[in-house]
Amino acid sequence: MSNFTISVNEFFLMGYSDTCELQILYSLLFVLIYSASLMGNLFIVIITTIDRRLHTPMYFFLRNLSIVDACFISVTVPQASINSLMNSRAISVTGCAAQIFLMIFMAYVEFTLLTVMACDRYVAICQPLLYPVIMSPQVCMQMTLTCLFTGILYAGFHTGYTFQLSFCKSNVIHQFFCDIPSLLKISCSETFSNTLSLFGSVLVIGISCFAIIIASYIRIFSTVLRFPVKEDQRKAFSTCVPHIIVVSLFLISSSYVHLQPPSDSGSLKDIIISIFYSIVPPFLNPIIYSLRNKQIKEAARIAMKRMFFVRNKV
């Protein structure tokens, strides 16, 4: 194989479809989803910032999650849609490395933030008297910065470890964006250690975070079910159910993509699953949290009234 090793200067990504008409249709559809996701997440960021009643740890983490979601979907969809519309699928090695780093970083921060949000709900419901002390602004900021810093280390390790490989079998990536499983498939180097490190780290982090989330909600539900007033139970459940839905969707889809052997990647099924964890969660998160959260809807209603009043006054 070493006699056939070539220097790969760029990769070629797959499009959404091999048919030109479907390519354009899917590109426009994903552009609409991207725009809606961007506006939805920006809406949550603005509402939780301007309304002082929402300056609590819960909405602080939700605001950060919305920022991450907006960045997460921006890493893949704009470039893939532009490439499809212009029929240009090439991406440089540097661009591919940057995309992989940002994807891993955003996915890591998203999942760890979801874990922190589960802990926040546990303290709020199970330890309400100690909540202001345990979840102080300083603690919230430290937890967020920890997610960001460890995410940089995690993404940097896997990105660097992947791009030390040689690529000579092909420079066609069977995805609409760069990801590690697809790159491992086209590498002519020994990829067992890369596969093992990716599998192990995803498994360890995934199981650890998921265990914390499950433990938090077991305690939450056991506490909520002891509430004497049904209305209090309903309010507590209404803040937890959206979080559980988001965690389940993100964890199942991302685990499927990253825990399968590289030899099995490259199918249409993998592209569809990748859409579920790279596009669907950032799109659904603001919808789920906004529609099921009365405080956000009330804050939005008040903000709209103020804008209407100011406009009429002018």
C-alpha positions in Angstrom: 0.0 0.0 0.0 2.9 2.4 0.7 3.8 2.3 -3.0 0.4 3.8 -3.8 0.3 6.4 -1.1 -0.6 9.8 -2.4 -0.8 13.2 -0.8 -4.4 14.2 -0.3 -4.9 17.9 -0.6 -8.6 18.0 -0.5 -11.6 15.7 0.1 -14.9 15.4 -1.7 -18.1 15.3 0.2 -21.3 13.5 -0.8 -24.3 15.6 -1.7 -27.8 15.2 -0.3 -28.8 13.3 -3.5 -27.5 12.2 -6.8 -30.4 13.8 -8.6 -30.0 17.4 -9.5 -33.7 18.3 -8.7 -33.6 16.5 -5.4 -30.3 18.1 -4.6 -31.8 21.6 -5.0 -34.9 20.6 -3.1 -33.0 19.2 -0.1 -30.6 22.1 -0.1 -33.5 24.6 0.1 -35.2 22.5 2.7 -32.1 22.4 4.9 -31.6 26.2 4.4 -35.1 26.7 5.7 -34.5 24.4 8.7 -31.2 26.2 9.4 -32.9 29.7 9.2 -35.7 28.5 11.5 -33.2 27.0 14.0 -31.1 30.1 14.0 -34.1 32.3 14.6 -35.5 30.0 17.3 -32.2 29.8 19.2 -31.6 33.5 18.8 -35.2 34.1 20.2 -34.4 32.2 23.4 -31.1 34.0 23.8 -32.7 37.4 23.5 -35.7 36.6 25.7 -33.7 35.1 28.5 -31.3 38.1 28.3 -33.7 41.0 28.3 -36.2 39.6 30.8 -34.7 39.9 34.3 -37.2 37.3 35.7 -35.3 34.7 33.6 -31.9 35.6 35.0 -31.8 32.2 36.9 -29.4 29.3 36.6 -32.0 27.2 34.6 -32.3 29.9 31.9 -28.6 30.7 32.1 -27.8 27.2 30.9 -30.7 27.2 28.4 -29.3 30.4 26.9 -25.8 28.8 26.6 -27.4 25.7 25.1 -29.2 27.9 22.5 -25.9 29.6 21.6 -24.2 26.1 21.2 -27.1 24.9 19.1 -26.9 27.9 16.8 -23.1 27.3 16.3 -23.6 23.5 16.0 -25.9 23.7 13.1 -23.9 26.5 11.5 -20.9 24.2 11.2 -22.4 21.8 8.6 -25.6 23.1 7.0 -24.5 26.3 5.3 -21.4 24.8 3.7 -23.2 21.6 2.6 -26.2 23.5 1.1 -23.9 26.0 -0.8 -21.8 23.1 -2.1 -24.9 21.3 -3.3 -26.5 24.3 -5.0 -23.2 25.2 -6.7 -22.4 21.5 -7.4 -19.0 21.9 -5.7 -18.2 19.2 -3.2 -14.5 19.8 -2.5 -13.3 20.7 0.9 -9.6 21.3 1.9 -7.9 19.2 4.4 -7.6 22.2 6.7 -11.3 22.9 6.2 -12.2 19.3 7.0 -10.1 19.3 10.1 -11.7 22.6 11.3 -15.2 21.1 10.6 -14.4 18.0 12.6 -12.9 20.0 15.5 -16.0 22.2 15.7 -18.5 19.4 15.3 -16.8 17.4 18.1 -16.4 20.5 20.3 -20.1 21.5 19.9 -21.4 18.0 20.4 -19.3 17.6 23.5 -20.4 20.9 25.0 -24.0 20.3 24.1 -24.1 17.0 25.9 -22.2 18.1 29.0 -24.5 21.2 29.2 -27.5 18.9 29.0 -25.9 16.9 31.9 -25.4 20.1 33.9 -29.0 21.2 33.3 -30.2 17.8 34.7 -28.1 18.5 37.8 -29.6 22.0 38.0 -33.1 20.6 37.9 -32.2 18.0 40.6 -30.9 20.7 43.0 -33.9 23.0 42.2 -36.5 20.3 43.0 -34.8 18.1 45.6 -32.8 20.8 47.4 -34.9 24.0 47.0 -33.6 25.7 50.1 -30.0 25.3 49.2 -30.5 26.0 45.5 -29.4 29.7 45.6 -26.2 28.6 47.4 -25.3 25.5 45.4 -26.2 27.0 42.0 -24.7 30.5 42.5 -23.8 32.6 39.5 -20.1 31.9 40.1 -20.7 28.1 40.2 -22.8 28.3 37.0 -20.1 30.2 35.2 -17.4 27.7 36.4 -19.5 24.8 35.2 -20.0 26.3 31.8 -16.3 27.2 31.4 -15.4 23.7 32.4 -17.6 22.3 29.7 -15.9 24.6 27.2 -12.4 24.0 28.3 -12.7 20.2 28.4 -14.5 20.3 25.1 -11.5 22.0 23.5 -9.1 19.4 24.8 -11.4 16.5 23.8 -12.0 17.9 20.2 -8.3 18.8 19.8 -7.2 15.3 20.8 -9.5 13.4 18.4 -8.9 15.9 15.5 -5.1 15.7 15.8 -5.1 11.9 16.3 -7.3 11.5 13.1 -5.2 13.7 10.9 -2.0 12.0 11.7 -3.3 9.2 9.5 -2.5 8.8 5.8 -5.3 8.9 3.3 -4.7 7.0 0.1 -7.6 4.7 -0.6 -9.9 7.5 -1.7 -10.5 11.2 -1.0 -14.3 10.8 -1.2 -16.1 11.2 2.2 -19.4 9.4 2.3 -21.1 12.1 4.3 -22.4 15.7 3.6 -19.8 16.9 6.2 -16.5 15.7 7.5 -16.7 13.3 10.4 -14.2 10.9 11.9 -15.9 7.5 11.1 -16.0 8.4 7.4 -12.3 9.5 7.4 -11.3 6.3 9.2 -12.9 4.3 6.4 -10.8 5.9 3.7 -7.5 5.9 5.6 -4.7 3.5 4.4 -3.1 3.6 7.9 -3.8 1.3 10.8 -6.9 2.7 12.4 -7.5 0.3 15.2 -6.1 2.6 17.9 -8.2 5.5 16.5 -11.3 3.5 16.5 -10.6 2.2 20.0 -9.9 5.7 21.4 -13.0 7.2 19.7 -15.2 4.3 20.8 -13.8 4.3 24.4 -14.0 8.1 24.9 -17.6 8.3 23.5 -18.6 5.3 25.6 -17.0 6.6 28.8 -18.3 10.2 28.4 -21.7 9.1 27.1 -22.2 6.5 29.9 -20.9 8.9 32.6 -23.2 11.8 31.5 -26.1 9.6 30.9 -25.7 8.0 34.4 -25.7 11.4 36.0 -28.8 12.4 34.0 -30.6 9.2 34.9 -29.6 9.4 38.6 -30.8 13.0 38.7 -34.2 12.2 37.2 -34.8 9.2 39.4 -34.3 11.5 42.4 -36.4 14.2 40.8 -39.3 11.9 40.0 -39.3 10.3 43.4 -39.4 13.7 45.0 -42.1 15.1 42.6 -44.4 12.1 43.2 -44.4 13.0 46.9 -45.6 16.5 46.3 -49.1 16.9 47.9 -50.4 19.3 45.3 -51.0 18.0 41.8 -50.4 21.4 40.2 -46.8 21.4 41.7 -46.2 18.0 40.2 -47.4 19.2 36.8 -45.1 22.3 36.9 -42.1 20.1 37.9 -42.7 17.6 35.2 -43.2 20.3 32.6 -39.7 21.6 33.2 -38.2 18.1 33.0 -40.0 16.5 30.0 -38.5 18.7 27.3 -35.0 18.1 28.7 -35.5 14.3 28.6 -36.8 14.4 25.0 -33.8 16.5 23.9 -31.2 14.3 25.7 -32.8 11.1 24.3 -32.8 12.3 20.7 -29.2 13.6 20.8 -27.7 10.7 22.7 -29.3 7.9 20.6 -28.5 9.4 17.2 -24.9 10.5 18.0 -24.1 7.2 19.7 -25.2 5.3 16.7 -23.0 7.3 14.3 -19.8 7.2 16.5 -20.0 3.7 18.0 -20.4 1.7 14.9 -17.4 0.2 13.2 -15.9 2.4 10.4 -16.3 -0.5 7.9 -20.1 -0.1 8.2 -20.2 3.6 7.6 -21.0 5.3 4.3 -24.6 4.2 3.7 -27.6 6.4 3.2 -28.8 5.3 6.6 -25.8 6.8 8.3 -26.4 10.1 6.5 -30.0 10.2 7.7 -28.9 9.4 11.3 -26.2 12.1 11.1 -28.9 14.6 10.1 -30.8 13.6 13.3 -28.0 14.5 15.6 -26.4 17.4 13.7 -29.5 19.2 12.4 -32.6 18.0 14.2 -31.7 18.7 17.9 -30.6 22.4 17.2 -33.9 22.8 15.3 -36.2 21.2 17.8 -34.6 22.4 21.0 -36.0 26.0 20.9 -39.4 24.6 19.8 -39.5 22.1 22.6 -38.4 24.5 25.3 -40.5 27.4 24.1 -43.8 25.6 23.6 -43.6 23.8 26.9 -42.3 26.7 29.0 -44.9 29.2 30.2 -42.3 31.6 31.5 -40.6 32.0 28.1 -44.0 32.4 26.4 -45.0 35.0 29.0 -41.7 36.8 28.6 -42.1 36.8 24.8 -45.7 38.1 25.1 -44.5 41.0 27.3 -41.6 41.8 25.0 -44.0 41.9 22.0 -46.3 44.3 23.9 -43.4 46.6 24.7 -42.2 46.7 21.1 -45.8 47.4 19.9 -46.2 50.2 22.5 -42.9 51.8 21.6 -43.7 51.6 17.9 -47.1 53.2 18.4 -45.6 55.9 20.7 -43.0 56.8 18.0 
